[in-house]
Amino acid sequence: EREMSPLWTRLLFVGFIQASWQFNFDVTRPHIINGSQGDYFGYKTLQFATNKENWIVVSAPLKDNGTGGIYKCAYDDSKCNPISIKVVDSGVKAIGLSLAAKSGQETEITTCSPA
């Protein structure tokens, strides 16, 4: 068997340390955004950024009797505003079970429904 050299061991250790620094959460001062528990507010969340602002997209798939909805929430004051959704099919239910976003000059948010 071949043993790992001390140099490789150090490089792996440094790599693991750097990877762990990239996924830190602030547990002493968490950012809490409240919404209706019955709507499953917060089922999915996305961090979102444009050239001018940073915010969080939050889904509530059971909002409005199960139709669902998504919100734009500010980082600084935790205020959330509903995002207007263009619904293609009137039988849509549970919008917000899946979310995807594209940051940049043109804001694009995609939300899907299983129905």
WOWO-V595005 format. One record per backbone hydrogen bond with DSSP energy under -0.5 kcal/mol. NH is the residue of the N-H (numbers start at 1). CO is the residue of the C=O. If there is no record, write none. Layout:
nh->{NH/NH}
co->{CO/CO}
This chain:
nh->{9/10/11/12/13/14/15/16/17/18/19/20/21/22/23/24/27/32/39/40/41/42/43/43/46/48/50/55/56/57/58/58/59/60/62/63/63/66/67/67/68/69/69/71/72/73/73/74/75/78/81/83/84/87/88/92/94/95/96/97/97/98/100/102/104/107/108/110/112/115}
co->{5/6/7/8/9/10/11/12/13/14/15/16/17/18/20/21/25/30/36/37/36/59/40/59/57/55/53/48/73/46/56/71/44/69/39/39/60/62/63/64/63/60/95/58/81/56/71/79/54/74/72/70/82/85/86/89/66/67/112/94/112/112/110/108/49/105/102/100/98/93}
